[in-house]
Structure formats: C-alpha cells, structure tokens
Amino acid sequence: MTLRREAFLGHVKERGEYGTVEEAERAARVVLALLGAHLVGGVRAQLAARLPEAFALILLNPLQSAEPLSPERFVRATAAWIEGATEQTAAWDVSAVLSTVADAVGEDLLGQILLQLPAGYDLLFGRPQPT
C-alpha cells in the first residue's frame, strides 16, 4: 500500500523532530535520492510503488554513485547534500527517513533492499539484523 505524501512526511517530521514539514521533505528528498543510487531492478520499483509519487520519482531518478557507499559514507554524503548539516545531523536525517521507509515497505521487501546494500544498513533503517 502506498503511503500518502502527508502521512509519509508526518512520520519523517516526527521521527526527525523537525520544526517544519519542509525540513522533513528536504531530508527525505536527499536520502531517497542517495538510496535510489544503490538499488536496482524490481526492488527499487517495488519500493517506489510504496512511496508517495514525488518521492517515488526521486528514488527512480537517483543521484549517480560510482560505487556502493558504506553506511558511514552514506551518512557523510547526506551531510554533503544538506546545507548546514553535520555528520551527526545527517545521521539523524537518514534514520528518520529510512525508518519511515522500513515501516512502509514491510519486512519482506526490506530484506530484499538490505540484500542490495553493503553490510550495516540495517541499523540505518532502524532494523538491526541478527549476526
């Protein structure tokens, strides 16, 4: 089921403790653009189908990544794309967005997403996997 834009941003805003919906949207746009660069094929399409249309388009037209980013580099890249962000605030942004994504997609699709990402992304999604 696709989340409505307002509901999606409401969850991100609450989890990120943002003062405005615009701040939540900025974080969502950057994080989903970076995430889209790491996902391919049916998994990316399935995730896009569960997101509000504007965010699905961002995911489907991602920023270019020469190589998969480790979780730490993903956070640093997020910080680089958000004006005034630090690695600490970017980690908060990533967590707010990806934990909302995890709730929207369910465990099966999340498992497929995590298979396409380097080790450690389960923590960014707020879903630590057993080792």
C-alpha positions, 0 to 999 in steps of 0.5 A: 500500500502506498503511503500518502505524501502527508502521512509519509512526511508526518512520520519523517517530521516526527521521527526527525523532530523537525520544526517544519514539514519542509525540513522533513521533505528536504531530508527525505528528498536527499536520502531517497535520492542517495538510496535510489543510487544503490538499488536496482531492478524490481526492488527499487520499483517495488519500493517506489510503488510504496512511496508517495509519487514525488518521492517515488520519482526521486528514488527512480531518478537517483543521484549517480554513485560510482560505487556502493557507499558504506553506511558511514559514507552514506551518512557523510554524503547526506551531510554533503547534500544538506546545507548546514548539516553535520555528520551527526545531523545527517545521521539523524536525517537518514534514520528518520527517513529510512525508518519511515521507509522500513515501516512502509515497505514491510519486512519482506521487501526490506530484506530484499533492499538490505540484500542490495546494500553493503553490510550495516544498513540495517541499523540505518533503517532502524532494523538491526539484523541478527549476526 
